[in-house]
Amino acid sequence: MDIEKKVRELLDEVLSLDGRSAAFDRDTPLLGAIPELDSMAVVSLITGLEERFGVVVDDDEIDGATFATLGSLVDFVQGKLAG
């Protein structure tokens, strides 16, 4: 499973980026850099991660660092899948 690709696709869907996420790499900043990623979008994104990857994300697992870059978000998902 290409987790990074699936996370990019989810970002594109949730944030209505019209394919812009295809150009994202692990170092692409997210939170604070993409205007569409506001607090409500973060909630939708977490819900999408839970549904797409079959994981449960507890409130205390999330902080700004999780959404700092595409890489940090992918690493979070990989950690959830491994755990």
N, CA, C and O atoms as a Maestro MAE file, in Angstrom:
{
 s_m_m2io_version
 :::
 2.0.0
}

f_m_ct {
 s_m_title
 :::
 protein
 m_atom[332] {
  # First column is atom index #
  i_m_mmod_type
  r_m_x_coord
  r_m_y_coord
  r_m_z_coord
  i_m_residue_number
  s_m_chain_name
  s_m_pdb_residue_name
  s_m_pdb_atom_name
  i_m_atomic_number
  :::
  1 25 0.856 -1.182 0.000 1 A "MET " " N  " 7
  2 3 0.000 0.000 0.000 1 A "MET " " CA " 6
  3 2 0.899 1.241 0.000 1 A "MET " " C  " 6
  4 15 1.799 1.369 0.829 1 A "MET " " O  " 8
  5 25 0.643 2.137 -0.929 2 A "ASP " " N  " 7
  6 3 1.395 3.391 -0.991 2 A "ASP " " CA " 6
  7 2 0.691 4.412 -0.094 2 A "ASP " " C  " 6
  8 15 -0.201 5.136 -0.536 2 A "ASP " " O  " 8
  9 25 1.106 4.453 1.157 3 A "ILE " " N  " 7
  10 3 0.446 5.310 2.142 3 A "ILE " " CA " 6
  11 2 0.562 6.775 1.750 3 A "ILE " " C  " 6
  12 15 -0.408 7.526 1.855 3 A "ILE " " O  " 8
  13 25 1.746 7.185 1.296 4 A "GLU " " N  " 7
  14 3 1.927 8.592 0.930 4 A "GLU " " CA " 6
  15 2 0.956 8.999 -0.179 4 A "GLU " " C  " 6
  16 15 0.359 10.074 -0.120 4 A "GLU " " O  " 8
  17 25 0.801 8.153 -1.176 5 A "LYS " " N  " 7
  18 3 -0.123 8.458 -2.270 5 A "LYS " " CA " 6
  19 2 -1.560 8.561 -1.755 5 A "LYS " " C  " 6
  20 15 -2.301 9.462 -2.146 5 A "LYS " " O  " 8
  21 25 -1.946 7.641 -0.883 6 A "LYS " " N  " 7
  22 3 -3.312 7.660 -0.340 6 A "LYS " " CA " 6
  23 2 -3.553 8.894 0.528 6 A "LYS " " C  " 6
  24 15 -4.649 9.453 0.517 6 A "LYS " " O  " 8
  25 25 -2.537 9.322 1.278 7 A "VAL " " N  " 7
  26 3 -2.677 10.535 2.094 7 A "VAL " " CA " 6
  27 2 -2.797 11.755 1.181 7 A "VAL " " C  " 6
  28 15 -3.611 12.642 1.436 7 A "VAL " " O  " 8
  29 25 -1.994 11.803 0.121 8 A "ARG " " N  " 7
  30 3 -2.101 12.917 -0.840 8 A "ARG " " CA " 6
  31 2 -3.495 12.962 -1.457 8 A "ARG " " C  " 6
  32 15 -4.088 14.034 -1.581 8 A "ARG " " O  " 8
  33 25 -4.014 11.807 -1.842 9 A "GLU " " N  " 7
  34 3 -5.357 11.745 -2.432 9 A "GLU " " CA " 6
  35 2 -6.407 12.231 -1.442 9 A "GLU " " C  " 6
  36 15 -7.327 12.958 -1.814 9 A "GLU " " O  " 8
  37 25 -6.270 11.830 -0.181 10 A "LEU " " N  " 7
  38 3 -7.215 12.262 0.841 10 A "LEU " " CA " 6
  39 2 -7.140 13.773 1.045 10 A "LEU " " C  " 6
  40 15 -8.172 14.435 1.151 10 A "LEU " " O  " 8
  41 25 -5.931 14.320 1.100 11 A "LEU " " N  " 7
  42 3 -5.773 15.771 1.209 11 A "LEU " " CA " 6
  43 2 -6.473 16.464 0.052 11 A "LEU " " C  " 6
  44 15 -7.170 17.459 0.250 11 A "LEU " " O  " 8
  45 25 -6.294 15.946 -1.145 12 A "ASP " " N  " 7
  46 3 -6.897 16.533 -2.327 12 A "ASP " " CA " 6
  47 2 -8.423 16.534 -2.232 12 A "ASP " " C  " 6
  48 15 -9.079 17.519 -2.571 12 A "ASP " " O  " 8
  49 25 -8.975 15.409 -1.762 13 A "GLU " " N  " 7
  50 3 -10.428 15.289 -1.636 13 A "GLU " " CA " 6
  51 2 -10.972 16.211 -0.549 13 A "GLU " " C  " 6
  52 15 -11.890 16.994 -0.795 13 A "GLU " " O  " 8
  53 25 -10.404 16.116 0.653 14 A "VAL " " N  " 7
  54 3 -10.939 16.851 1.805 14 A "VAL " " CA " 6
  55 2 -10.786 18.362 1.623 14 A "VAL " " C  " 6
  56 15 -11.674 19.130 1.993 14 A "VAL " " O  " 8
  57 25 -9.657 18.781 1.052 15 A "LEU " " N  " 7
  58 3 -9.376 20.204 0.929 15 A "LEU " " CA " 6
  59 2 -9.775 20.780 -0.428 15 A "LEU " " C  " 6
  60 15 -9.584 21.970 -0.678 15 A "LEU " " O  " 8
  61 25 -10.329 19.943 -1.304 16 A "SER " " N  " 7
  62 3 -10.729 20.369 -2.656 16 A "SER " " CA " 6
  63 2 -9.577 21.076 -3.367 16 A "SER " " C  " 6
  64 15 -9.715 22.211 -3.822 16 A "SER " " O  " 8
  65 25 -8.449 20.391 -3.452 17 A "LEU " " N  " 7
  66 3 -7.240 20.985 -4.027 17 A "LEU " " CA " 6
  67 2 -7.148 20.812 -5.544 17 A "LEU " " C  " 6
  68 15 -6.194 21.285 -6.161 17 A "LEU " " O  " 8
  69 25 -8.117 20.149 -6.141 18 A "ASP " " N  " 7
  70 3 -8.160 19.983 -7.599 18 A "ASP " " CA " 6
  71 2 -6.866 19.427 -8.179 18 A "ASP " " C  " 6
  72 15 -6.391 19.907 -9.209 18 A "ASP " " O  " 8
  73 25 -6.299 18.431 -7.536 19 A "GLY " " N  " 7
  74 3 -5.119 17.768 -8.053 19 A "GLY " " CA " 6
  75 2 -3.790 18.368 -7.622 19 A "GLY " " C  " 6
  76 15 -2.735 17.823 -7.947 19 A "GLY " " O  " 8
  77 25 -3.823 19.487 -6.892 20 A "ARG " " N  " 7
  78 3 -2.571 20.142 -6.483 20 A "ARG " " CA " 6
  79 2 -1.712 19.237 -5.602 20 A "ARG " " C  " 6
  80 15 -0.489 19.373 -5.591 20 A "ARG " " O  " 8
  81 25 -2.327 18.327 -4.872 21 A "SER " " N  " 7
  82 3 -1.554 17.481 -3.958 21 A "SER " " CA " 6
  83 2 -0.630 16.521 -4.699 21 A "SER " " C  " 6
  84 15 0.301 15.983 -4.099 21 A "SER " " O  " 8
  85 25 -0.866 16.298 -5.976 22 A "ALA " " N  " 7
  86 3 -0.002 15.401 -6.751 22 A "ALA " " CA " 6
  87 2 1.439 15.908 -6.775 22 A "ALA " " C  " 6
  88 15 2.372 15.121 -6.931 22 A "ALA " " O  " 8
  89 25 1.620 17.211 -6.621 23 A "ALA " " N  " 7
  90 3 2.964 17.805 -6.641 23 A "ALA " " CA " 6
  91 2 3.615 17.831 -5.255 23 A "ALA " " C  " 6
  92 15 4.776 18.221 -5.128 23 A "ALA " " O  " 8
  93 25 2.886 17.422 -4.224 24 A "PHE " " N  " 7
  94 3 3.420 17.462 -2.865 24 A "PHE " " CA " 6
  95 2 4.478 16.374 -2.685 24 A "PHE " " C  " 6
  96 15 4.347 15.271 -3.215 24 A "PHE " " O  " 8
  97 25 5.531 16.702 -1.927 25 A "ASP " " N  " 7
  98 3 6.483 15.683 -1.506 25 A "ASP " " CA " 6
  99 2 6.528 15.680 0.022 25 A "ASP " " C  " 6
  100 15 5.791 16.428 0.664 25 A "ASP " " O  " 8
  101 25 7.378 14.853 0.601 26 A "ARG " " N  " 7
  102 3 7.400 14.699 2.059 26 A "ARG " " CA " 6
  103 2 7.676 16.011 2.791 26 A "ARG " " C  " 6
  104 15 7.242 16.187 3.929 26 A "ARG " " O  " 8
  105 25 8.391 16.929 2.149 27 A "ASP " " N  " 7
  106 3 8.758 18.188 2.796 27 A "ASP " " CA " 6
  107 2 7.751 19.314 2.567 27 A "ASP " " C  " 6
  108 15 7.952 20.428 3.051 27 A "ASP " " O  " 8
  109 25 6.680 19.040 1.841 28 A "THR " " N  " 7
  110 3 5.686 20.074 1.568 28 A "THR " " CA " 6
  111 2 4.986 20.474 2.867 28 A "THR " " C  " 6
  112 15 4.378 19.634 3.530 28 A "THR " " O  " 8
  113 25 5.073 21.762 3.231 29 A "PRO " " N  " 7
  114 3 4.384 22.204 4.448 29 A "PRO " " CA " 6
  115 2 2.871 22.183 4.262 29 A "PRO " " C  " 6
  116 15 2.363 22.510 3.189 29 A "PRO " " O  " 8
  117 25 2.166 21.800 5.305 30 A "LEU " " N  " 7
  118 3 0.709 21.733 5.249 30 A "LEU " " CA " 6
  119 2 0.079 22.806 6.141 30 A "LEU " " C  " 6
  120 15 -0.383 23.839 5.656 30 A "LEU " " O  " 8
  121 25 0.067 22.548 7.444 31 A "LEU " " N  " 7
  122 3 -0.606 23.447 8.387 31 A "LEU " " CA " 6
  123 2 0.057 24.822 8.364 31 A "LEU " " C  " 6
  124 15 1.258 24.943 8.605 31 A "LEU " " O  " 8
  125 25 -0.726 25.845 8.076 32 A "GLY " " N  " 7
  126 3 -0.199 27.202 8.002 32 A "GLY " " CA " 6
  127 2 0.272 27.586 6.613 32 A "GLY " " C  " 6
  128 15 0.493 28.765 6.339 32 A "GLY " " O  " 8
  129 25 0.429 26.608 5.731 33 A "ALA " " N  " 7
  130 3 0.911 26.890 4.376 33 A "ALA " " CA " 6
  131 2 -0.187 26.706 3.325 33 A "ALA " " C  " 6
  132 15 -0.141 27.319 2.258 33 A "ALA " " O  " 8
  133 25 -1.156 25.875 3.627 34 A "ILE " " N  " 7
  134 3 -2.268 25.641 2.706 34 A "ILE " " CA " 6
  135 2 -3.508 26.287 3.317 34 A "ILE " " C  " 6
  136 15 -4.018 25.816 4.334 34 A "ILE " " O  " 8
  137 25 -3.997 27.369 2.699 35 A "PRO " " N  " 7
  138 3 -5.133 28.103 3.286 35 A "PRO " " CA " 6
  139 2 -6.360 27.222 3.538 35 A "PRO " " C  " 6
  140 15 -7.120 27.466 4.476 35 A "PRO " " O  " 8
  141 25 -6.549 26.209 2.708 36 A "GLU " " N  " 7
  142 3 -7.712 25.331 2.860 36 A "GLU " " CA " 6
  143 2 -7.642 24.475 4.121 36 A "GLU " " C  " 6
  144 15 -8.663 23.957 4.574 36 A "GLU " " O  " 8
  145 25 -6.449 24.322 4.689 37 A "LEU " " N  " 7
  146 3 -6.287 23.457 5.866 37 A "LEU " " CA " 6
  147 2 -6.497 24.276 7.139 37 A "LEU " " C  " 6
  148 15 -5.546 24.662 7.819 37 A "LEU " " O  " 8
  149 25 -7.773 24.530 7.440 38 A "ASP " " N  " 7
  150 3 -8.123 25.243 8.668 38 A "ASP " " CA " 6
  151 2 -8.562 24.218 9.720 38 A "ASP " " C  " 6
  152 15 -8.491 23.011 9.489 38 A "ASP " " O  " 8
  153 25 -9.008 24.705 10.856 39 A "SER " " N  " 7
  154 3 -9.335 23.792 11.960 39 A "SER " " CA " 6
  155 2 -10.463 22.828 11.603 39 A "SER " " C  " 6
  156 15 -10.434 21.667 12.011 39 A "SER " " O  " 8
  157 25 -11.444 23.291 10.854 40 A "MET " " N  " 7
  158 3 -12.535 22.393 10.459 40 A "MET " " CA " 6
  159 2 -12.035 21.339 9.469 40 A "MET " " C  " 6
  160 15 -12.468 20.187 9.514 40 A "MET " " O  " 8
  161 25 -11.135 21.729 8.584 41 A "ALA " " N  " 7
  162 3 -10.581 20.782 7.623 41 A "ALA " " CA " 6
  163 2 -9.736 19.723 8.328 41 A "ALA " " C  " 6
  164 15 -9.709 18.567 7.905 41 A "ALA " " O  " 8
  165 25 -9.047 20.112 9.400 42 A "VAL " " N  " 7
  166 3 -8.256 19.146 10.174 42 A "VAL " " CA " 6
  167 2 -9.175 18.059 10.728 42 A "VAL " " C  " 6
  168 15 -8.834 16.877 10.680 42 A "VAL " " O  " 8
  169 25 -10.322 18.448 11.247 43 A "VAL " " N  " 7
  170 3 -11.283 17.473 11.777 43 A "VAL " " CA " 6
  171 2 -11.746 16.532 10.665 43 A "VAL " " C  " 6
  172 15 -11.807 15.318 10.857 43 A "VAL " " O  " 8
  173 25 -12.071 17.099 9.507 44 A "SER " " N  " 7
  174 3 -12.497 16.274 8.366 44 A "SER " " CA " 6
  175 2 -11.381 15.354 7.901 44 A "SER " " C  " 6
  176 15 -11.625 14.209 7.519 44 A "SER " " O  " 8
  177 25 -10.164 15.859 7.935 45 A "LEU " " N  " 7
  178 3 -9.016 15.061 7.522 45 A "LEU " " CA " 6
  179 2 -8.785 13.885 8.480 45 A "LEU " " C  " 6
  180 15 -8.494 12.772 8.042 45 A "LEU " " O  " 8
  181 25 -8.915 14.133 9.761 46 A "ILE " " N  " 7
  182 3 -8.765 13.053 10.747 46 A "ILE " " CA " 6
  183 2 -9.830 11.985 10.528 46 A "ILE " " C  " 6
  184 15 -9.536 10.791 10.564 46 A "ILE " " O  " 8
  185 25 -11.059 12.416 10.304 47 A "THR " " N  " 7
  186 3 -12.142 11.472 10.027 47 A "THR " " CA " 6
  187 2 -11.834 10.664 8.774 47 A "THR " " C  " 6
  188 15 -12.052 9.453 8.740 47 A "THR " " O  " 8
  189 25 -11.326 11.336 7.745 48 A "GLY " " N  " 7
  190 3 -10.960 10.652 6.510 48 A "GLY " " CA " 6
  191 2 -9.853 9.643 6.714 48 A "GLY " " C  " 6
  192 15 -9.893 8.552 6.146 48 A "GLY " " O  " 8
  193 25 -8.856 9.998 7.527 49 A "LEU " " N  " 7
  194 3 -7.769 9.062 7.830 49 A "LEU " " CA " 6
  195 2 -8.307 7.826 8.531 49 A "LEU " " C  " 6
  196 15 -7.923 6.699 8.217 49 A "LEU " " O  " 8
  197 25 -9.208 8.054 9.492 50 A "GLU " " N  " 7
  198 3 -9.786 6.926 10.226 50 A "GLU " " CA " 6
  199 2 -10.546 5.997 9.284 50 A "GLU " " C  " 6
  200 15 -10.424 4.775 9.372 50 A "GLU " " O  " 8
  201 25 -11.328 6.582 8.385 51 A "GLU " " N  " 7
  202 3 -12.131 5.774 7.468 51 A "GLU " " CA " 6
  203 2 -11.270 5.085 6.418 51 A "GLU " " C  " 6
  204 15 -11.459 3.899 6.145 51 A "GLU " " O  " 8
  205 25 -10.339 5.804 5.832 52 A "ARG " " N  " 7
  206 3 -9.542 5.260 4.733 52 A "ARG " " CA " 6
  207 2 -8.556 4.186 5.207 52 A "ARG " " C  " 6
  208 15 -8.327 3.193 4.516 52 A "ARG " " O  " 8
  209 25 -7.976 4.399 6.393 53 A "PHE " " N  " 7
  210 3 -6.939 3.480 6.855 53 A "PHE " " CA " 6
  211 2 -7.409 2.545 7.963 53 A "PHE " " C  " 6
  212 15 -6.647 1.687 8.408 53 A "PHE " " O  " 8
  213 25 -8.660 2.699 8.417 54 A "GLY " " N  " 7
  214 3 -9.187 1.806 9.443 54 A "GLY " " CA " 6
  215 2 -8.488 1.952 10.782 54 A "GLY " " C  " 6
  216 15 -8.278 0.967 11.490 54 A "GLY " " O  " 8
  217 25 -8.125 3.190 11.131 55 A "VAL " " N  " 7
  218 3 -7.448 3.454 12.405 55 A "VAL " " CA " 6
  219 2 -8.345 4.326 13.273 55 A "VAL " " C  " 6
  220 15 -9.314 4.914 12.792 55 A "VAL " " O  " 8
  221 25 -8.014 4.401 14.549 56 A "VAL " " N  " 7
  222 3 -8.709 5.297 15.471 56 A "VAL " " CA " 6
  223 2 -7.684 6.311 15.962 56 A "VAL " " C  " 6
  224 15 -6.613 5.946 16.446 56 A "VAL " " O  " 8
  225 25 -8.027 7.583 15.830 57 A "VAL " " N  " 7
  226 3 -7.137 8.665 16.244 57 A "VAL " " CA " 6
  227 2 -7.733 9.312 17.490 57 A "VAL " " C  " 6
  228 15 -8.814 9.898 17.441 57 A "VAL " " O  " 8
  229 25 -7.022 9.201 18.593 58 A "ASP " " N  " 7
  230 3 -7.466 9.824 19.834 58 A "ASP " " CA " 6
  231 2 -7.054 11.292 19.845 58 A "ASP " " C  " 6
  232 15 -6.052 11.670 19.238 58 A "ASP " " O  " 8
  233 25 -7.841 12.119 20.545 59 A "ASP " " N  " 7
  234 3 -7.573 13.557 20.596 59 A "ASP " " CA " 6
  235 2 -6.172 13.873 21.094 59 A "ASP " " C  " 6
  236 15 -5.536 14.809 20.609 59 A "ASP " " O  " 8
  237 25 -5.688 13.104 22.055 60 A "ASP " " N  " 7
  238 3 -4.380 13.408 22.637 60 A "ASP " " CA " 6
  239 2 -3.208 12.970 21.750 60 A "ASP " " C  " 6
  240 15 -2.049 13.206 22.093 60 A "ASP " " O  " 8
  241 25 -3.505 12.335 20.618 61 A "GLU " " N  " 7
  242 3 -2.451 11.932 19.684 61 A "GLU " " CA " 6
  243 2 -2.135 13.024 18.662 61 A "GLU " " C  " 6
  244 15 -1.133 12.945 17.950 61 A "GLU " " O  " 8
  245 25 -2.975 14.019 18.595 62 A "ILE " " N  " 7
  246 3 -2.879 15.026 17.537 62 A "ILE " " CA " 6
  247 2 -2.316 16.328 18.086 62 A "ILE " " C  " 6
  248 15 -2.751 16.832 19.122 62 A "ILE " " O  " 8
  249 25 -1.338 16.856 17.364 63 A "ASP " " N  " 7
  250 3 -0.882 18.217 17.636 63 A "ASP " " CA " 6
  251 2 -0.452 18.832 16.309 63 A "ASP " " C  " 6
  252 15 -0.505 18.170 15.272 63 A "ASP " " O  " 8
  253 25 -0.038 20.062 16.333 64 A "GLY " " N  " 7
  254 3 0.320 20.757 15.107 64 A "GLY " " CA " 6
  255 2 1.427 20.076 14.340 64 A "GLY " " C  " 6
  256 15 1.456 20.138 13.111 64 A "GLY " " O  " 8
  257 25 2.345 19.423 15.043 65 A "ALA " " N  " 7
  258 3 3.468 18.762 14.388 65 A "ALA " " CA " 6
  259 2 3.006 17.632 13.469 65 A "ALA " " C  " 6
  260 15 3.657 17.337 12.467 65 A "ALA " " O  " 8
  261 25 1.892 17.007 13.809 66 A "THR " " N  " 7
  262 3 1.367 15.917 12.981 66 A "THR " " CA " 6
  263 2 1.050 16.414 11.579 66 A "THR " " C  " 6
  264 15 1.244 15.699 10.596 66 A "THR " " O  " 8
  265 25 0.557 17.654 11.498 67 A "PHE " " N  " 7
  266 3 0.132 18.220 10.219 67 A "PHE " " CA " 6
  267 2 1.130 19.229 9.665 67 A "PHE " " C  " 6
  268 15 0.784 20.018 8.786 67 A "PHE " " O  " 8
  269 25 2.365 19.216 10.167 68 A "ALA " " N  " 7
  270 3 3.367 20.198 9.726 68 A "ALA " " CA " 6
  271 2 3.732 20.023 8.255 68 A "ALA " " C  " 6
  272 15 3.789 20.995 7.503 68 A "ALA " " O  " 8
  273 25 3.978 18.781 7.852 69 A "THR " " N  " 7
  274 3 4.342 18.489 6.471 69 A "THR " " CA " 6
  275 2 3.629 17.230 6.014 69 A "THR " " C  " 6
  276 15 3.057 16.497 6.821 69 A "THR " " O  " 8
  277 25 3.667 16.988 4.722 70 A "LEU " " N  " 7
  278 3 3.111 15.737 4.219 70 A "LEU " " CA " 6
  279 2 3.836 14.559 4.862 70 A "LEU " " C  " 6
  280 15 3.207 13.567 5.230 70 A "LEU " " O  " 8
  281 25 5.147 14.665 4.997 71 A "GLY " " N  " 7
  282 3 5.929 13.584 5.590 71 A "GLY " " CA " 6
  283 2 5.530 13.288 7.024 71 A "GLY " " C  " 6
  284 15 5.429 12.123 7.409 71 A "GLY " " O  " 8
  285 25 5.302 14.330 7.822 72 A "SER " " N  " 7
  286 3 4.923 14.104 9.217 72 A "SER " " CA " 6
  287 2 3.543 13.446 9.311 72 A "SER " " C  " 6
  288 15 3.300 12.631 10.201 72 A "SER " " O  " 8
  289 25 2.651 13.797 8.398 73 A "LEU " " N  " 7
  290 3 1.328 13.187 8.389 73 A "LEU " " CA " 6
  291 2 1.412 11.725 7.938 73 A "LEU " " C  " 6
  292 15 0.754 10.858 8.514 73 A "LEU " " O  " 8
  293 25 2.214 11.458 6.918 74 A "VAL " " N  " 7
  294 3 2.406 10.078 6.454 74 A "VAL " " CA " 6
  295 2 3.038 9.229 7.567 74 A "VAL " " C  " 6
  296 15 2.621 8.094 7.799 74 A "VAL " " O  " 8
  297 25 4.041 9.782 8.247 75 A "ASP " " N  " 7
  298 3 4.680 9.062 9.344 75 A "ASP " " CA " 6
  299 2 3.685 8.734 10.448 75 A "ASP " " C  " 6
  300 15 3.726 7.649 11.027 75 A "ASP " " O  " 8
  301 25 2.783 9.681 10.740 76 A "PHE " " N  " 7
  302 3 1.750 9.448 11.757 76 A "PHE " " CA " 6
  303 2 0.862 8.269 11.346 76 A "PHE " " C  " 6
  304 15 0.586 7.381 12.153 76 A "PHE " " O  " 8
  305 25 0.420 8.271 10.091 77 A "VAL " " N  " 7
  306 3 -0.439 7.190 9.611 77 A "VAL " " CA " 6
  307 2 0.307 5.853 9.656 77 A "VAL " " C  " 6
  308 15 -0.254 4.840 10.074 77 A "VAL " " O  " 8
  309 25 1.571 5.854 9.225 78 A "GLN " " N  " 7
  310 3 2.354 4.611 9.260 78 A "GLN " " CA " 6
  311 2 2.488 4.096 10.691 78 A "GLN " " C  " 6
  312 15 2.411 2.891 10.933 78 A "GLN " " O  " 8
  313 25 2.687 5.007 11.631 79 A "GLY " " N  " 7
  314 3 2.768 4.624 13.035 79 A "GLY " " CA " 6
  315 2 1.480 4.025 13.541 79 A "GLY " " C  " 6
  316 15 1.494 3.050 14.292 79 A "GLY " " O  " 8
  317 25 0.359 4.605 13.131 80 A "LYS " " N  " 7
  318 3 -0.946 4.079 13.546 80 A "LYS " " CA " 6
  319 2 -1.167 2.679 12.960 80 A "LYS " " C  " 6
  320 15 -1.687 1.795 13.640 80 A "LYS " " O  " 8
  321 25 -0.775 2.486 11.712 81 A "LEU " " N  " 7
  322 3 -0.964 1.184 11.063 81 A "LEU " " CA " 6
  323 2 -0.054 0.123 11.671 81 A "LEU " " C  " 6
  324 15 -0.428 -1.047 11.750 81 A "LEU " " O  " 8
  325 25 1.131 0.527 12.097 82 A "ALA " " N  " 7
  326 3 2.087 -0.417 12.692 82 A "ALA " " CA " 6
  327 2 1.719 -0.757 14.135 82 A "ALA " " C  " 6
  328 15 2.031 -1.839 14.633 82 A "ALA " " O  " 8
  329 25 1.046 0.192 14.795 83 A "GLY " " N  " 7
  330 3 0.723 0.018 16.204 83 A "GLY " " CA " 6
  331 2 -0.440 -0.871 16.409 83 A "GLY " " C  " 6
  332 15 -0.836 -1.116 17.549 83 A "GLY " " O  " 8
  :::
 }
 m_bond[331] {
  # First column is bond index #
  i_m_from
  i_m_to
  i_m_order
  :::
  1 1 2 1
  2 2 3 1
  3 3 4 2
  4 3 5 1
  5 5 6 1
  6 6 7 1
  7 7 8 2
  8 7 9 1
  9 9 10 1
  10 10 11 1
  11 11 12 2
  12 11 13 1
  13 13 14 1
  14 14 15 1
  15 15 16 2
  16 15 17 1
  17 17 18 1
  18 18 19 1
  19 19 20 2
  20 19 21 1
  21 21 22 1
  22 22 23 1
  23 23 24 2
  24 23 25 1
  25 25 26 1
  26 26 27 1
  27 27 28 2
  28 27 29 1
  29 29 30 1
  30 30 31 1
  31 31 32 2
  32 31 33 1
  33 33 34 1
  34 34 35 1
  35 35 36 2
  36 35 37 1
  37 37 38 1
  38 38 39 1
  39 39 40 2
  40 39 41 1
  41 41 42 1
  42 42 43 1
  43 43 44 2
  44 43 45 1
  45 45 46 1
  46 46 47 1
  47 47 48 2
  48 47 49 1
  49 49 50 1
  50 50 51 1
  51 51 52 2
  52 51 53 1
  53 53 54 1
  54 54 55 1
  55 55 56 2
  56 55 57 1
  57 57 58 1
  58 58 59 1
  59 59 60 2
  60 59 61 1
  61 61 62 1
  62 62 63 1
  63 63 64 2
  64 63 65 1
  65 65 66 1
  66 66 67 1
  67 67 68 2
  68 67 69 1
  69 69 70 1
  70 70 71 1
  71 71 72 2
  72 71 73 1
  73 73 74 1
  74 74 75 1
  75 75 76 2
  76 75 77 1
  77 77 78 1
  78 78 79 1
  79 79 80 2
  80 79 81 1
  81 81 82 1
  82 82 83 1
  83 83 84 2
  84 83 85 1
  85 85 86 1
  86 86 87 1
  87 87 88 2
  88 87 89 1
  89 89 90 1
  90 90 91 1
  91 91 92 2
  92 91 93 1
  93 93 94 1
  94 94 95 1
  95 95 96 2
  96 95 97 1
  97 97 98 1
  98 98 99 1
  99 99 100 2
  100 99 101 1
  101 101 102 1
  102 102 103 1
  103 103 104 2
  104 103 105 1
  105 105 106 1
  106 106 107 1
  107 107 108 2
  108 107 109 1
  109 109 110 1
  110 110 111 1
  111 111 112 2
  112 111 113 1
  113 113 114 1
  114 114 115 1
  115 115 116 2
  116 115 117 1
  117 117 118 1
  118 118 119 1
  119 119 120 2
  120 119 121 1
  121 121 122 1
  122 122 123 1
  123 123 124 2
  124 123 125 1
  125 125 126 1
  126 126 127 1
  127 127 128 2
  128 127 129 1
  129 129 130 1
  130 130 131 1
  131 131 132 2
  132 131 133 1
  133 133 134 1
  134 134 135 1
  135 135 136 2
  136 135 137 1
  137 137 138 1
  138 138 139 1
  139 139 140 2
  140 139 141 1
  141 141 142 1
  142 142 143 1
  143 143 144 2
  144 143 145 1
  145 145 146 1
  146 146 147 1
  147 147 148 2
  148 147 149 1
  149 149 150 1
  150 150 151 1
  151 151 152 2
  152 151 153 1
  153 153 154 1
  154 154 155 1
  155 155 156 2
  156 155 157 1
  157 157 158 1
  158 158 159 1
  159 159 160 2
  160 159 161 1
  161 161 162 1
  162 162 163 1
  163 163 164 2
  164 163 165 1
  165 165 166 1
  166 166 167 1
  167 167 168 2
  168 167 169 1
  169 169 170 1
  170 170 171 1
  171 171 172 2
  172 171 173 1
  173 173 174 1
  174 174 175 1
  175 175 176 2
  176 175 177 1
  177 177 178 1
  178 178 179 1
  179 179 180 2
  180 179 181 1
  181 181 182 1
  182 182 183 1
  183 183 184 2
  184 183 185 1
  185 185 186 1
  186 186 187 1
  187 187 188 2
  188 187 189 1
  189 189 190 1
  190 190 191 1
  191 191 192 2
  192 191 193 1
  193 193 194 1
  194 194 195 1
  195 195 196 2
  196 195 197 1
  197 197 198 1
  198 198 199 1
  199 199 200 2
  200 199 201 1
  201 201 202 1
  202 202 203 1
  203 203 204 2
  204 203 205 1
  205 205 206 1
  206 206 207 1
  207 207 208 2
  208 207 209 1
  209 209 210 1
  210 210 211 1
  211 211 212 2
  212 211 213 1
  213 213 214 1
  214 214 215 1
  215 215 216 2
  216 215 217 1
  217 217 218 1
  218 218 219 1
  219 219 220 2
  220 219 221 1
  221 221 222 1
  222 222 223 1
  223 223 224 2
  224 223 225 1
  225 225 226 1
  226 226 227 1
  227 227 228 2
  228 227 229 1
  229 229 230 1
  230 230 231 1
  231 231 232 2
  232 231 233 1
  233 233 234 1
  234 234 235 1
  235 235 236 2
  236 235 237 1
  237 237 238 1
  238 238 239 1
  239 239 240 2
  240 239 241 1
  241 241 242 1
  242 242 243 1
  243 243 244 2
  244 243 245 1
  245 245 246 1
  246 246 247 1
  247 247 248 2
  248 247 249 1
  249 249 250 1
  250 250 251 1
  251 251 252 2
  252 251 253 1
  253 253 254 1
  254 254 255 1
  255 255 256 2
  256 255 257 1
  257 257 258 1
  258 258 259 1
  259 259 260 2
  260 259 261 1
  261 261 262 1
  262 262 263 1
  263 263 264 2
  264 263 265 1
  265 265 266 1
  266 266 267 1
  267 267 268 2
  268 267 269 1
  269 269 270 1
  270 270 271 1
  271 271 272 2
  272 271 273 1
  273 273 274 1
  274 274 275 1
  275 275 276 2
  276 275 277 1
  277 277 278 1
  278 278 279 1
  279 279 280 2
  280 279 281 1
  281 281 282 1
  282 282 283 1
  283 283 284 2
  284 283 285 1
  285 285 286 1
  286 286 287 1
  287 287 288 2
  288 287 289 1
  289 289 290 1
  290 290 291 1
  291 291 292 2
  292 291 293 1
  293 293 294 1
  294 294 295 1
  295 295 296 2
  296 295 297 1
  297 297 298 1
  298 298 299 1
  299 299 300 2
  300 299 301 1
  301 301 302 1
  302 302 303 1
  303 303 304 2
  304 303 305 1
  305 305 306 1
  306 306 307 1
  307 307 308 2
  308 307 309 1
  309 309 310 1
  310 310 311 1
  311 311 312 2
  312 311 313 1
  313 313 314 1
  314 314 315 1
  315 315 316 2
  316 315 317 1
  317 317 318 1
  318 318 319 1
  319 319 320 2
  320 319 321 1
  321 321 322 1
  322 322 323 1
  323 323 324 2
  324 323 325 1
  325 325 326 1
  326 326 327 1
  327 327 328 2
  328 327 329 1
  329 329 330 1
  330 330 331 1
  331 331 332 2
  :::
 }
}
